[in-house]
Amino acid sequence: MQTDALPATIQTERLTLRAPVLSDLADIVAMANNPKMVETTATLPFPYADRDGLDFIQQAASSSELRAYAIAGADDRFMGSILFKFADGKSPELGYWLGEPHWGKGYAAEAVIGLLAATRHVPGFTQIGARVLQSNPASIRVLEKAGFLLLERSQGVVERHRGKPLLIMGWRAS
């Protein structure tokens, strides 16, 4: 996968997608350390501590298995994260979370649409997958607004979501 071909920074109307940095740590921890995040995210640790935030920032800078962006507002403050996970032989998988103070304002859809637009012509990014809990209608709407279609119904296998109804969704560049 050509992660180096992905843009370092992506601008949308209201957001900047950029690398997570150390100055984001307090905002990352404050937003991720929310019990409501456990309900919708598969792998975000809870409770979420400074060490978890530092690990995320380090992984974002050095991992070949993911490409993470901080979602930042006009003031460049961290609002959430959006990323691609990579596995050999599979299309990239999209994941994202947004801090609760920013829910319901269209930021998640704007970030997803902006990321997809920026990667549309990057080799290896013509098909993107995403998984979402059926019990998370807001995230389903985000993916649908970005052009994702339902591919399959399944059940969660990650420990905290094991057995819960899960939707496998997909997007194709046009």
C-alpha positions, 0 to 999 in steps of 0.5 A, a space after each residue: 500500500 502506498 501510504 506515502 502517496 497519501 496527502 500529509 494534510 487535507 483541507 475541507 470547508 471547516 476542517 483540517 486533517 493532519 498528523 496528530 501531534 504532542 500538543 493534541 494530547 490533552 484534547 485526545 485524552 479528554 475526548 477519548 476518555 468518555 464512556 460513550 466512546 466504548 459503545 461505538 468504537 471497537 478498539 479505543 481503550 477505556 479508561 483512556 489515559 495519557 499513555 494511550 494518547 502518546 501511543 496513538 500519536 507515536 503509531 500515527 507517526 510510524 506505523 505501516 499498518 495505519 495512516 491516522 489523521 487528526 480532525 482539527 477545527 478552524 482553531 487547529 484544536 483536535 476534535 477526533 481522528 480518522 484513519 485507514 487500517 491496512 492488512 495484506 491482500 485487503 482494501 484499506 478500512 476506514 475508521 473514525 471517532 469524533 469527540 462528543 462536543 462535536 457530535 451532530 454538526 456534520 464534522 464526521 461526514 465532512 472529514 470522511 468525504 474530504 479524506 475520500 476525495 483526497 485519496 480517490 486517485 491514489 493507487 490502492 484506494 479505489 475501494 475502501 471498507 468500513 464496519 459499523 455497529 447496527 446500533 450506531 445510526 449516526 455513523 451509518 448516516 455518515 458513511 451513507 453520506 460519503 457514498 458507502 453502501 451496505 455490503 453485508 450484515 455480520 456480527 461483531 468479533 471484537 471483544 466489546 462488540 462480540 455478537 452485536 449486529 454489525 454492518 460491513 460497508 464499502 465505497 468505490 471511487 468513481 
